[in-house]
Amino acid sequence: MRSRRATLLFLGLFLSLILLACSKKTDQSADNSATNPQSTSAQPGQTQPTPAQPAPAAPAPPPPIVVPTGTAITVRLAQSVGSKISQAGESFSGTVAHAVVVGGSTAIPAGAKVSGTVVDAKPLGRFAGGASLTLRLNSVDINGADHAIKTSAVAETEKGKGKRTAVLAGGGAAVGALIGGLAGGGKGAGIGALAGGGAGTGGAAFTGNKDIVLPAESALTFTLAQPLEIQQQ
């Protein structure tokens, strides 16, 4: 009887020791997890992924170039226009003869394509015995982007026998400038020019009659009637 009690007491003590040992291991594992939470997720031979870095902010676009009102734009005509050969509302085209520079930057490069409208065209005999021609630019293509523009109109009239005047709509008159080998003939013959840096500068080529004719390659100077904003590339 005593032997059996001793055996049961021994077994009870042995089980208590085992339970106490297991309890200590569980407590140590919990402590390790609390102090080092990454230890439970990291596997041997593996590294934790690096957090993604935010993408750098895109640089701000450069400020636009503003071409001010009154800037002169000299254009070479791509085709002939005239008081008799053109009609009001008809379009014409050309290219910029000289680059327009603002603040050291090229706003409108030389060779940029432009388009315009014949505002008025009256042949000889329909305008108080004379002829008249009025042109205005509508748009300019800059680096493949079309920009609407508003310019003063270049108006030219001819009255009487060979008397010709050039007037810039909105005020101002100027003497016409005649260039080209008119007397000698050849390719230069009949090429007129409306050129100059100020408002009202104008001119045309005489073609043997009193109608106004501006042949292809004639240079006309328009002035901006309102600012032109150009976004830099």
C-alpha positions as CSV (number, residue, x, y, z in Angstrom):
1,M,0.0,0.0,0.0
2,R,2.8,2.4,0.9
3,S,4.7,1.4,-2.2
4,R,1.7,2.3,-4.4
5,R,1.3,5.7,-2.8
6,A,5.0,6.4,-3.2
7,T,4.7,5.5,-6.9
8,L,1.7,7.8,-7.4
9,L,3.5,10.6,-5.6
10,F,6.6,10.2,-7.7
11,L,4.5,10.2,-10.9
12,G,2.6,13.4,-9.8
13,L,5.9,15.2,-9.0
14,F,7.4,14.1,-12.4
15,L,4.4,15.4,-14.3
16,S,4.5,18.7,-12.4
17,L,8.1,19.2,-13.4
18,I,7.3,18.5,-17.1
19,L,4.4,21.0,-17.1
20,L,6.6,23.6,-15.5
21,A,9.3,23.2,-18.1
22,C,6.9,23.5,-21.0
23,S,5.4,26.6,-19.5
24,K,8.8,28.3,-19.3
25,K,9.5,27.5,-23.0
26,T,6.2,29.0,-24.0
27,D,6.8,32.2,-22.0
28,Q,10.3,32.6,-23.5
29,S,8.9,32.2,-27.1
30,A,6.3,34.9,-26.4
31,D,9.0,37.2,-25.0
32,N,11.2,36.7,-28.1
33,S,8.2,37.4,-30.4
34,A,7.4,40.6,-28.5
35,T,11.0,42.0,-28.5
36,N,11.7,40.9,-32.1
37,P,8.5,40.7,-34.2
38,Q,10.5,40.1,-37.4
39,S,12.0,36.9,-36.1
40,T,8.8,35.0,-36.6
41,S,8.3,36.0,-40.2
42,A,11.9,35.9,-41.4
43,Q,13.0,32.5,-42.8
44,P,16.6,31.3,-42.8
45,G,18.4,32.6,-45.9
46,Q,15.7,35.2,-46.6
47,T,15.9,39.0,-46.3
48,Q,13.1,41.4,-45.6
49,P,11.9,43.4,-48.7
50,T,13.1,47.1,-48.8
51,P,10.2,49.6,-48.6
52,A,9.4,51.2,-51.9
53,Q,10.8,54.7,-52.3
54,P,8.5,57.6,-53.4
55,A,9.0,58.6,-57.1
56,P,10.8,61.9,-57.5
57,A,8.6,64.9,-58.3
58,A,8.5,65.9,-62.0
59,P,10.3,69.2,-62.7
60,A,8.1,72.2,-63.3
61,P,7.7,73.1,-67.0
62,P,9.5,76.3,-68.1
63,P,7.5,79.5,-68.1
64,P,5.9,80.4,-71.5
65,I,7.4,83.1,-73.7
66,V,5.1,86.1,-74.2
67,V,5.6,88.0,-77.4
68,P,4.3,91.5,-76.6
69,T,1.8,93.6,-78.5
70,G,3.5,95.7,-81.3
71,T,6.1,93.1,-82.1
72,A,6.9,93.1,-85.9
73,I,6.6,89.8,-87.8
74,T,8.0,89.9,-91.3
75,V,6.5,87.3,-93.6
76,R,7.4,86.1,-97.1
77,L,4.3,85.3,-99.2
78,A,4.0,81.8,-100.6
79,Q,1.8,82.9,-103.5
80,S,0.8,86.1,-105.3
81,V,-2.0,88.2,-103.9
82,G,-3.5,91.3,-105.5
83,S,-6.4,93.6,-105.8
84,K,-7.6,91.9,-108.9
85,I,-6.4,88.3,-108.5
86,S,-7.6,87.9,-104.8
87,Q,-11.0,88.1,-103.2
88,A,-12.1,89.1,-99.7
89,G,-12.1,86.1,-97.3
90,E,-9.5,84.2,-99.4
91,S,-6.6,82.7,-97.4
92,F,-2.9,83.1,-98.1
93,S,0.2,81.5,-96.7
94,G,3.8,82.3,-96.1
95,T,6.8,81.9,-93.9
96,V,8.5,84.0,-91.2
97,A,11.4,85.8,-92.8
98,H,13.3,86.7,-89.6
99,A,13.2,85.0,-86.2
100,V,11.3,86.8,-83.5
101,V,13.4,86.9,-80.3
102,V,12.1,87.8,-76.8
103,G,14.4,88.1,-73.8
104,G,17.2,86.2,-75.6
105,S,15.0,83.2,-76.5
106,T,13.6,82.5,-80.0
107,A,9.8,82.8,-79.8
108,I,9.1,82.4,-83.5
109,P,11.8,80.8,-85.6
110,A,12.6,81.9,-89.1
111,G,10.8,79.7,-91.6
112,A,7.7,79.1,-89.4
113,K,4.6,78.8,-91.5
114,V,1.9,81.4,-91.3
115,S,-1.6,81.8,-92.7
116,G,-3.7,84.9,-93.2
117,T,-6.8,86.3,-94.8
118,V,-7.4,88.8,-97.6
119,V,-9.6,91.2,-95.6
120,D,-10.4,93.3,-98.7
121,A,-9.5,93.2,-102.4
122,K,-11.0,95.7,-104.9
123,P,-9.6,95.9,-108.4
124,L,-9.1,99.0,-110.5
125,G,-12.3,100.9,-111.2
126,R,-14.4,99.6,-108.2
127,F,-12.9,101.8,-105.5
128,A,-13.3,105.4,-106.4
129,G,-11.3,104.9,-109.6
130,G,-8.4,103.1,-107.8
131,A,-7.5,99.7,-106.3
132,S,-7.2,98.4,-102.7
133,L,-5.8,95.4,-100.9
134,T,-5.9,94.6,-97.2
135,L,-4.2,91.6,-95.5
136,R,-4.1,90.2,-92.0
137,L,-2.3,87.3,-90.3
138,N,-4.4,84.6,-88.5
139,S,-2.0,81.9,-87.2
140,V,1.6,80.8,-87.0
141,D,2.9,77.3,-86.7
142,I,5.7,77.0,-84.0
143,N,7.4,73.6,-83.6
144,G,4.3,71.8,-85.0
145,A,1.8,73.6,-82.8
146,D,-0.6,76.1,-84.4
147,H,-1.0,79.4,-82.6
148,A,-3.8,81.8,-83.3
149,I,-2.6,85.4,-83.6
150,K,-4.1,88.8,-84.2
151,T,-2.2,91.4,-86.1
152,S,-2.9,94.8,-87.5
153,A,-4.0,94.7,-91.1
154,V,-1.7,95.9,-93.9
155,A,-3.8,97.9,-96.3
156,E,-2.6,99.3,-99.7
157,T,-4.4,101.5,-102.1
158,E,-3.6,103.0,-105.5
159,K,-5.3,106.1,-106.9
160,G,-4.8,108.1,-110.0
161,K,-2.1,107.5,-112.5
162,G,0.6,105.4,-110.9
163,K,0.2,107.0,-107.5
164,R,0.4,104.3,-104.7
165,T,0.1,104.6,-101.0
166,A,0.4,102.0,-98.2
167,V,-1.5,102.3,-95.0
168,L,-1.5,100.2,-91.9
169,A,-5.0,99.7,-90.7
170,G,-5.5,101.4,-87.4
171,G,-3.3,104.4,-88.2
172,G,0.0,105.4,-89.9
173,A,1.1,105.6,-93.5
174,A,4.4,104.7,-95.1
175,V,6.2,104.9,-98.4
176,G,6.3,101.7,-100.4
177,A,9.6,100.0,-100.9
178,L,10.2,98.5,-104.4
179,I,12.9,95.9,-104.8
180,G,13.9,93.4,-107.4
181,G,15.3,93.6,-110.9
182,L,12.2,95.3,-112.3
183,A,14.0,97.0,-115.2
184,G,16.4,94.2,-116.0
185,G,13.8,91.4,-115.9
186,G,14.7,87.9,-114.8
187,K,13.8,86.1,-111.7
188,G,14.0,89.2,-109.5
189,A,11.6,91.1,-111.7
190,G,8.3,91.9,-110.2
191,I,9.3,91.0,-106.6
192,G,8.1,93.7,-104.2
193,A,8.6,94.1,-100.5
194,L,6.6,95.4,-97.6
195,A,9.5,95.5,-95.1
196,G,10.6,97.4,-92.0
197,G,10.6,97.3,-88.3
198,G,7.8,99.9,-87.7
199,A,4.1,100.0,-88.1
200,G,2.9,101.2,-91.4
201,T,5.9,100.2,-93.4
202,G,4.8,98.9,-96.8
203,G,5.2,98.7,-100.5
204,A,4.4,96.7,-103.6
205,A,5.6,95.9,-107.0
206,F,4.4,97.7,-110.1
207,T,3.4,95.2,-112.8
208,G,2.6,97.5,-115.7
209,N,-1.0,98.4,-114.6
210,K,-2.7,100.2,-111.8
211,D,-4.0,97.1,-110.0
212,I,-2.0,96.1,-106.8
213,V,0.0,92.9,-107.1
214,L,2.2,91.4,-104.5
215,P,4.1,88.5,-106.1
216,A,5.2,85.4,-104.3
217,E,8.3,86.0,-102.1
218,S,7.2,89.5,-101.3
219,A,8.1,90.4,-97.7
220,L,5.3,92.0,-95.6
221,T,5.7,93.2,-92.1
222,F,2.7,92.8,-89.7
223,T,2.5,93.8,-86.1
224,L,0.9,91.9,-83.2
225,A,-2.3,93.5,-82.1
226,Q,-2.4,91.4,-78.9
227,P,0.2,89.4,-76.9
228,L,1.1,85.9,-78.1
229,E,1.9,83.3,-75.4
230,I,4.1,80.4,-76.5
231,Q,4.8,77.4,-74.2
232,Q,8.5,76.3,-74.3
233,Q,9.4,72.8,-75.2
